[in-house]
Amino acid sequence: MITGKNYIGNQLSAIGAKTYKTFNSQLNIENEHVFTEATANEINIAASLAASAFKTYSKKSGKDKAVFLRAIADEIEALGEALITTYTSESGLPAGRAMGERGRTIGQLGAFASHIENGSWVEARIDTAQPDRQPLPKVDLRKMNVALGPVVVFGASNFPLAFSTAGGDTAAALAAGCPVIVKSHPMHAGTGEMVASAIIKAAEKTGMPNGVFSNLNSSGIEVGQTLVQHPAVKAVGFTGSIRGGRALFDFAAKRPEPIPVFAEMGSINPVVLLPEALNTKAVHWAKTYAGSITLGAGQFCTNPGLLIGIKGEGLANFASTLAEEIVKIEPSCMLHPAIIGAYDSGKARALEQTELNVLADYGLEARSNYAKQAVSMVSGKTFLENPVLHNEVFGPFSLIVECENELQLEEVIHKLEGQLTGTIIAEETELTHSSNIVSALQNRVGRIIFNGVPTGVEVCPSMQHGGPYPASTDSRFTAVGVDAIKRWVRPFSFQAWPNELLPDELKNENPLGISRLVDGTHTDQGI
């Protein structure tokens, strides 16, 4: 049941006067439930509860936390069809997408549970004492990763489940031993409350401390700003726009005690189209990319917004086929009127730039909140001279850059901002002769793809979902896969500490049987 209230720990609360509703983009009407925005007092209570919960939750064993994560997954599944109905009514996305995203969310929780169960993830390091070492004795040193503290997670507009209330950031933080306060996204507050209720039930069933999770409603930016500046908060997870992520990053940096903000922000995901591949498969790749650009109304952070090639017959065939194919696809509903408003504005700004050729712009009537896809083309010289063309247009829009030669193509890549992904369409023999282009692209992205599309992010240990700024605020970390846990921990060393008082992960006898680096050798044995 949706109450419209905030979860302050395990208690529902709605003492504020500011309320709002979510919006059904498919029906173009407001949804019925009224949500009450969290007050400063409720924020303070939630943060204080999280700080108190951290004292005990951070000491929970990996097995106990794994039981909690799996219980969350079970409770989300138990929400059944009601969750799917709420999701679709608040997002404009179809039921199939909702069910797929629910499966991904449950899968992520299970993956983190398996990852922490054994305990090896803490990366235990032991260098035993050598009291007789000359000229100076060596002390006993032992190091492992420990939880940072309470984490604030901002729900993402385009992933109401997998990147929101119980999504990857929350799952990773809870796995690390950090209580979580979610700043629910106003576009899908009902979905968020339902998932929050599942997390609270799981916490109570598994004996987790009150305050290990809270869910706060907010229609504007004030709640988020207050949370990021609260002294009890020790880290922030965010998925959204460059403007929003950068604002949070700056707030966190200006605190008396600065804290890390792991923000995944803008990306136009460049695709490099090499000549030989287009000479043989221009039509194939054009049809493939027409589907990728319009997938989910272009509302993926890995949407291919930039296609870069070298002037010639292959690129010309690709461009003309893409223009033909993309307008054959029926427009899709976007998340919210504000989202399609931003898309229309961004598209119009891009298309009004000088020396730009509009190849395709869906010209038929479309329903309210349905995005009309477009493809345009510009020379490499114009692209290099006009920074407006580098900006992300969030939605089904892509820009083709026609370079004069390989040197200009390489220059275009060098001038790009940081990106989540980069793709190269090429023949294998062609790829071997393009090492400069590969190196240039590698330096601008977090993941490089060969002969594929960037849309679709596999949740597995090898996935890197992050990249140089502004794709993310710290390119060393991923927001997807079990390595995402590393954002919410810090290395901590014990020097000359009594064995019986050490954490189990660092004790001589290795009671957990985890893999450790002992005096330079990996072993799961005791010492």
N, C-alpha and C positions, 0 to 999 in steps of 0.2 A: 504494500500500500504506500502511495506517495502522500506525504504529509506537508511537504514544502518547508520543513524545518531543517535546522542544522543539527548534525551529530557532533556534540561536544563530548568527546569520548563516547561512552555508551548511553548518553542522555540526549534526548531530543530537546531543542531549544529554539525559540523564535521570539525574542524580546524586542527586536528592532521594529522600526516603523517603515523601512524601505522595502517594497515588494516588487516583484516582476513576474512575468510569465514567459514560457518558451513558445516557439513558433513552429507551426506545421507548414513547411515550404511546399509540400505537395498540394495541400488544400488551400494554401495562402490565407490561413487564419491562425489566431493565437490558440494555444492549447489551454485547457481548463484550469490546471493546477496553478496555484499562487505560491511563489517562493519568497521567503523572508531573508533578506540579506543579513549576514552576521554583523554584529556590533563590535566595537573595540573591546568591550568587556568580554564578549564571547570568544573573541580571538585570544585575548590574554588567558582566559581559563583553559582553552584548548592547548595553547603553547605550554602553560604551566603543567597541565596533565601529561603532555608529551615528555617534558623534561623529567617529571617524576617517573613515568613509565620507563624511560631510558635506563634508569638505574638498575632495574631488574631485567628488562627485556634484552638489553645488550649482553647479559650474562647467560641467556638461554642457550641451550645446546643446539647444534645444527639439527639434530633429530627433532627436537621440540619445535623449532621454527619451521621445519619441513612439514610437520603435522599441521601446523597453523596454515601454511600456504595451501596445502592440499584441501584443508577444510574450507578455505575461501573459495577454491575452485568448485567444490561440491555445492556450496551455498549459492554461488552464481548460477550453476546449472539448475538448481532447484527453483530458481525464479521463473523458469519455463517460458511459455509464450508471452506472458505479461511483459517480460523484459524486451522481447523482440518488438512487440507492439509499441511500447514506449519509445524505444530506439528509433523506429521508423517515423513515428509521429513528430519527433524532435529534430531529425536530421535530414529528412528528405531522401534518405538512402533506402534502397530496397531491402526486403526481408532476407534475401540471400546473402547480401553483404553483412547484415546484422548477425546472421547465424555464423558466417565465416569468421567474423571478428570476435564473436563470443568464443568460438573454438580456439582462436589464436590466443585470447586472453587466458583461457583455462590452460592451454598448452604452455604458455610462458610461466604461469604459477607452478606447474608441475616440473618444468625444466629447472627453475631456481630451487625447488624443493630437493630435487635429485642432486643438484650441484653442491648444496651445503650439507647434505646429510652426512657425508663422510668426514668433512672438516678439512680436507687437504687444500681447499680454496684459500685458506688464510695465509698460505705461502710461508710456513714456519721455517725459520733459519736459526741454526744453533752453531755457535762457535765456542767450543769448550775451553775452559781455562788451561793455561800452561804456566804454572807458577815458577817453573825452573827456566823459562825462556830467557835468553840473554840477548841484548844487554838489559831488557826490561821484561818483567813478567807480563803474561797476557791474561786479562780478566775473562770471565765467562760472560758471553753476550748472547741473548736470544731475542729474536724479532718475529712479529706476526702482524697481520692486518687486524685493526680493531674498528668498530663502528664509530662514525663521526658524531652522531647525536640526532635530534629531531630534524626531519627533512620535510620541506614544503614542496608539494607536487602540484603543478598547474595542469588542469585537464586541457586536452587538445580539441579544437573545434572539429577537425576532420576525422578523428578516431574516438568516438564516444566510449568505446570499451578498451581497445588495445593500447591506447596512449593516454588513458584518463584515470578514472578513480582507482581501479585495480589493475591498471596497465603496467607496462614494462618498468617505468620509474618506481612505482609503488612496490611492485613485486621485488625488484632489486634492492630497494632500501629496506624493506621488511626482512629480506633474506640476510642482509648485512647486519641486522640487529638494530636498525634505526626506526623509531616510531615515525609515523607519517601523518601530516596534516594536508589534506587535499583541498585546494581552492577550486571548487567545482566550476566547470565551464557553464556560463549562463545559457548557452544554446541547447544544452542537453542536461539540465539540472535534475529532471525526473529520472532519467537513466542513471545519473550519478548517485542520486539518493537510494535507488533500488540496489545498486552495487554496494554502496556504503552500508546498507542494512545487512547485506550478506557478509561483509567483512566483520562487522560488529558481532553478528551471530557466531561466526567462526572463532573470533577472539574469545568470546564468553565460553564456548564449548570446549576450547582447548586450554583454558586457564591463563590467557594472556592478560597483562595488567591493563587496567582502565587507562585510556589515554594513548594506547599503542596506535590508535587510529582515530582521526576526526575528519569530518567533511563539512566544509563551510560554503555557504551560498554567497554569490556576489554577482551583481549585474554590471559593475564598473571596475575601476582599477584600484579603488581605495583599500579594499580588503587585502588584495595581493601586496600592495606597497607596505601595509602595516605588518603583514606576516614576514616579509623579507627583512624588515628592520627590527623584528622582535629579537631580543638578546638570547632567548631560548632556542631559536632556530639556528642550525649549524650548516645547512646546505639547501640548495634549491634545484628542482628539476622542472624544465619548461620545454614545451613544444609549441611553436607558433611563429609569429612574424619576427622579422629583424627588429622592428621598432619596439615590440613588446619585450623581446628577449634582452635587447640592449639596455632598455630602461631598468629591468630587474637587475642586470649585471652591474649597472652603475649604482643603483641603490645599495646593493650588497657590498660594493667596493668602498662606499662612503661610510659604512658603519664604523663605530669605534673598534669593533672586532670584525674585520672583513670576512666574508664567507664565500665559498665557491658557488657559482651558478653554472649548472650544466644545461645549457640551452641549445636546442636544435632549432635552427631558424630558416633563413631563406636559401633556396637552391634552384638554379635553372638547369642543372644536370646536362652539361654539353654532350652532344653526340658528334663524333668526328666521322665523316663519310669519305673514305678513301676511294680514289678513282676506279681501280680495278674491280672492286666489289660492286660499284654502281654500274659499271659497264656490263656486268653479267646479271645482276639481280636488282636493278633499280626499282622495278615494279613490285617485286616481293617486299623489299624494305620499305617502300612507300606505303604499301597497304598495312604492313606491320606497325609502322609508326602512326598511321592514322588512328589505329585502334589504341595505341599506347597514349597518345596525346589526349584522347577523349575519354579514356577509362576513368570511371568515377567522376565524370565532369571535370577532369583535370585536377582534382582536389587531393592529389598525393604529393608528398614532399619530394618524391623522386620523379615527378612528371618531366618529360623531356622538353624543356622550353627553348632549347637552342640546338640547331642542327648546322654543323660547319662542314663545308666541302670546298672542292677546288673547281673553278670554272671549267665547264666542258659538257659534252653530250650526256654523260652519265648523270651529272648533277641536274641538268636541265630535265631529263626524263624523270628523275626522282621527284623534282619539285612539281612538275605538271601532274604526275600521277597522284602525289600526295594531295594536291589541291582538288583533284577530281574526287578522290576517295573520302576525304574528310567531310565533305558536305553531304555525302550519302548517309552519314551516321546521324541518327536521331539525337537531338540535344537531350541532355540529362539535367535533372533537378539539382541545384546547388543547395548547400547546407542551410542557408538563411538569406533573407533579403539583403542584409548587410554584406554578406559574402559576394552575392552576385552584383551588388552595387559596386563593390571594390573591383570586381573582375571587369565589369563594363567600363569603369573609369580607367583602370590600368591598360586595358586593351585600346581604348580610344586614345590615350596618351601615346602609346607605342605607335599606333597607326597614323597619327598626325605628324610624326617626325618626317623631316625632309629626306628625299632620295630613298624612300622606302616604297617597295612595290607590294601591294596587297594581292596575294595569289588566290586566296579563298576566304570568304566571310559568309557564313551561313545566312542566307537571305530570306528564308521562309519564316512564317509566323511561328512563334514558340510560346508555350504556356508560361505563365508568371513564374519567375525564379528558375527558369530553364536557361542554361548558358548556350549562347551561339558561338560555336568554335570558329577559329580563324587561323590562317597561316600567312605570313608575310616574308619578304625577301629583301636583303640589303647587301651591299658590297662589303668586302672586308675593310676597305678604307673607311667607309662611313661608320661601320660598327666601332672601329678603333677610335674614331673621333667623337663619338656620341655616347656618353656614359648612360644616358636614359635608356638606351637599347640593352643595357646590361641588367636592368632591373627585372625581377621576377614578376610575371603576371599570373597570379594564382587562379588557375582555371584552364580550360582547353584552348590554349594559345601557344603557338610556337613560331620562332623566327629562324629562317634559313640565312646563313651568312655565306656569301659566295666570294671565296678568296681567289686572288690572281694566280697563286702558286703555293707550293708547300711552305716556303719561307713565311709568307704572309699568314698562312694557316697556323703555323707555329707561333707567330707573333700574337695572333688573336688569343690562342690558348694561354700564353704567358700573361696577357692583360686581364684575364678573367679573375673574378673574385673567387674565394674558396667555395667548393661545392661538395655536396654529399656524394655524387657519383659522376663518373665520366665513362662514355662508351665509345668504342672504336669499331666501326663496320669496315671490314677489310678481308681480303684473301690472306691466308696464312703467309704465303711468300711475300706479299705486300707488307705485312706487319713486320717481318724481319728487317725490311729496308727502311723502316720508319721509326727507328729507335729514338730519334730526337723528339718526335711527336708524342710517342709513348711516355718518355721521361717528362716532357712538359706537362702532359695531362696528369700524370701520377703526382706531380708536385702541387696540383690544384684541387685534388679530390681525395675522398676517403675510401672509395671503392671504384675499381676500374673493371669494365665489362667488355667482353669480346663477343661481337656478333649476337647481340641480344637487345633487350629493352631494359631500362632502369626501373620501371614500375614493377613492383613485387619485391618484397624484402623477406628473405628466408630467415626464420628465427632459429639460429644455430650458433655454436661457439665460434665459427669462422667468420661470421658476419661483422662487418664494420659499418656502423650507421652513425656517421659523424665525419667531419672534415675540417679543413682550414677555415678560419673566420671569413665570412659570416655564416657558413653552413652550420657551425657550432662554435661555442665559446672556448672549447678546448679540444683540439683535434686528436689528442692522445686517448680519448675515451669513446666508447660506443654507447648508443642508447638502445641497442637491440642485441639480444643474445646474453648468455650468462656472464660474459665479461663486463656487462653493464654494472655489475655489483661493485666493481672497483672504484666507481665514482663516490661511493658512500662510505669508504673506509680510509684509514690512514695507517701508515706503518708505525709500529711502537716497539721499542726495545726494553728488555729487562737486563740489568747489569748486576752480576754477582747475587742474584736473587735466590732465596732458599727454595729448593726443589719442590717441597710440599706446598708452597704458597704460589707456585707458578700456575698459569692456566693449563688445563689438560693438554692442550696442543703443544706445549713447550716442555712438559715434564720429561725427565730422563726415560721413564719406562714407556712413554708413548701409549697411554691407555686407550686412545682413540684409534690407534693403528693407522694414522694418516701418513702420507708421504711428506718427508721433511728433508731439508738440506742440512746435513750434519757434518761439520768440518769439511765442507766442500763436496760431499758425496750424498746423492739422493738415496734415501732409505725409508722403509716403513717399520724398521726395527727400533727397539729401545737402545739406550746407550749406558 
